[in-house]
């Protein structure tokens, strides 16, 4: 009897010591949600200091920027004072600061910057101080640090403290169904975008620095098309267009070749248009495109912007509901992303370096209905799978990049109520605690929780918050390529985030790499630019 009691107590202790979700704060008190959930796509965040800025709602402030740092969560600034939202969007990390677009009655649509404090959260650029009604519809930093944005349909550039209006009537596509909307992307010394019209042109592919010029006219394009944002790859641009009018180019993907100043349509083996429904970034020189083969299956192709695309694998099924997205995360020069799933489909997550040999399955399930966003921290990627988007149960996973091991470190039971959506949005890992927004307790609404991930996670914040640095790298040496002279900072990490070394290297000069086994992460920093490279030892 005593033996059985001791065994029961031991089992109870083991359960009590295991990871359990813990409420951080009931930010929007009562049953109202502190975090919005529209199909629970990835919650926008921007890293600042050792925390992240995100958006949360309370009855007194509406939806406003908040800061999660050192286990504490609080309002950062009530930009639109009172209960009205400020419409925070385009959260961007850059050089240790968080940038975002917001709107309030005094400034209208403006870009804000934050150092993680209320007093350090201020207007960075107000493109039109007299306009207090329009909102910012796109925003991006160019490779040289200039900020580009569209206020309504007017394109602006902000550089060295001066703002310039570049063009009016710039119409970018909005999000629609399963397709992402158009936006602007860094390209060469400025930005590129696909617009359905402007004051000088009828539409096409455009390039902007301190002026705007059209790179290419797109056949069959009209003002009602769905034009995806272009992606820069190897000095060229790839993009997709879902045209509204009947034409051979109605659903097509293109590459703009900068050397020849020509636009080429991608074709399949039958000579028909190859339409990429979703683009993914593997590295600075590779993109992956998901192509619908037929109504039931999808193929995945690798694009380098120079040669014809190469099929990586196929015969997957992806049946997304309207506005549902597929999670993906770039880690150095690899991509982890959901390759199958959606409505009535099995779920699969893969990881790839862009080659067939370097592609493997991370997670596959015939019973899970959905997965959260994929969150990379230190040497791990975290995600949660659910059997039912409304009631659970939830399975918490961590994937170790160095070993390829997938661990289910916590599972919930089924909720007794189905009154609220149970899907989660992962926010950050701090002090080996995973922070997420979810409706774990329906009586509290959708609030922020944390759970111990079961391993020590050493993260390196802000690695990709600066413009890209050009680095040539082999298994034997590396060269930081940049105009002028100087010394670059070089940090070497293991795949699990452990610091191996810190040092410097002369730019434009080859620096030898010591012999070692395994994979290491090299982080290069120079002139406000950053490059991250994964290197296999010899």
Residue, then its C-alpha position, 0 to 999 in steps of 0.5 A: x500500500x505504502x509502495x503504491x502511494x509512493x509510486x503515485x506521489x512520484x508520478x504526480x510530481x513528475x506530471x507537476x514538474x513537466x512543462x505546462x502553459x502559464x498565463x503571462x497576463x490577461x492583457x484585455x481583462x475578462x473574456x475579450x481577446x488581447x490578440x486578434x485571430x483571423x485564421x490565426x496567421x503569424x502575429x507580426x513582431x519586430x525585435x528590439x533589444x532582447x525583446x519583441x514589439x508586437x500588437x495587442x488590444x485592450x479595452x482602454x487603448x484599442x490595438x496598439x504596439x506592446x513590448x514583450x521583454x524579460x518575461x514581462x508584457x506591457x503597452x509600449x505606446x498608445x499612439x492613437x490615444x483612447x480606445x481607437x486602434x492605431x492600425x500598426x502594421x509592417x513591423x520591421x527590425x532594423x539595426x536594433x530598432x523597431x519600425x512600423x506604420x501607424x495612423x493617428x488623428x494628428x499625424x495621419x499615416x506615418x512611420x514610427x521608430x522605437x527603441x523599446x521605451x515609451x519615450x523612445x517611440x516617436x514619429x520617424x517620417x510623416x510623408x504628408x503632414x497635412x494628410x491626416x486621413x490616408x494610411x500607409x499601404x506599403x513600406x520597405x527599406x532599400x539596400x542603401x538605408x533609404x525608406x520607401x513607402x506608399x501613402x494611399x497610392x503615392x510613393x515616397x522616399x525618405x533618406x538622410x532626413x529628407x522626404x521626396x514624393x516620387x510618383x502618384x497613383x501607384x496601385x499595388x495589389x491587396x491581399x486576396x484569397x490565398x494570394x499575397x498582395x503586392x508590395x515593394x522589395x529591396x533591389x540594387x540601390x533602391x526598391x522594385x515593385x509591380x504596379x497596376x498603374x501610375x501617373x506616367x505609365x499604365x502599369x508594369x515592373x518598376x524600379x525606384x531610387x531617387x527617381x522611378x522608371x519602368x523596367x518592363x511592360x507586362x503583357x495582358x496586365x490590367x488595373x484589376x490584376x493580382x500582382x505579387x511582390x517581386x523577389x530579388x535574386x542574383x541581380x534579377x527579379x522574379x514575380x507572379x501575375x494573376x491577370x483578370x483578363x483572358x490572355x495566354x499570360x493570364x496566370x504567369x510567372x516572370x523573370x526580369x533579366x537586368x543584364x539584357x533588360x528583358x522580361x521572360x515568362x517561365x514555361x513548363x515542359x508543355x510550353x504553358x505558363x508556369x504559375x507560382x502561387x507562393x514564393x519562398x526565400x532559401x538564400x540570397x541566390x535561390x527562391x522556391x516556388x509552389x506551382x499548382x500542377x492540377x486541382x489536387x497536387x502541387x509541385x515545388x521548383x527552385x529558381x535562381x533568376x538566371x537559369x530555367x527553374x528546376x523541379x525539387x519535388x512534387x505530388x503534394x497537396x495544398x488546399x488552403x482556405x480563403x486567406x489561409x497562409x502556409x508557414x515558412x522560415x528562412x534559417x541562414x541558407x536553408x528554408x523550413x516550410x509547410x509543403x502540404x496541408x490545408x482543408x482535408x489534407x495531410x500536413x507535411x513540413x520540410x527543410x531544404x537547402x535548395x537541392x534534392x539531397x539537402x531536402x528532408x521531411x521534418x514533420x508529417x501527419x495524417x491527423x493534424x489539421x493545422x500548424x502554427x507559424x514556425x519560430x526560429x530561435x538559437x539552434x531550434x525551430x518551434x511549432x505547434x500542431x493541432x488535431x482540431x482548430x477549434x478544440x485541440x489537442x495541441x502538440x508542442x514541437x521543437x526541431x533541433x537543426x544540428x541533429x534533425x531531431x524532432x521532439x514533442x515536448x508537451x501535449x494538451x488534452x481536448x478542450x471541453x468547449x468549442x466556443x473559441x478558436x484554439x489556434x496559436x500564434x508563436x511570438x518569441x523564445x526568451x530565457x528558454x520560454x516559448x511565448x505565444x498568443x492563444x485561447x487556452x482558457x476561453x474565459x480569458x479570451x485570446x491572451x499571452x502564455x508561455x511554456x518551458x521548451x525543455x532545453x536551453x536556447x541561446x538566441x542571437x537577436x537581430x541577425x537579419x535586421x540590417x541590409x545584406x552584406x556581399x560575402x564570397x565564402x567557400x569551405x576554405x576561406x571567405x571574402x567580405x566584398x565592399x567598396x573601400x577598405x576597413x575591418x569587418x566583425x566576424x562571429x562564429x556560432x554552432x547550429x545550436x547557437x553556442x558562441x565559438x569565436x568572435x574576431x575581425x577580418x580585412x574586407x576585400x581580402x580572403x581570410x582562411x577558415x580553420x579545419x573543423x567538422x560539422x556545420x557552423x554559422x558565420x555572421x559578418x557585419x560591416x558598415x551597417x550591413x549583415x550577412x549570415x552564412x552556413x558553412x560545412x566543415x572539411 
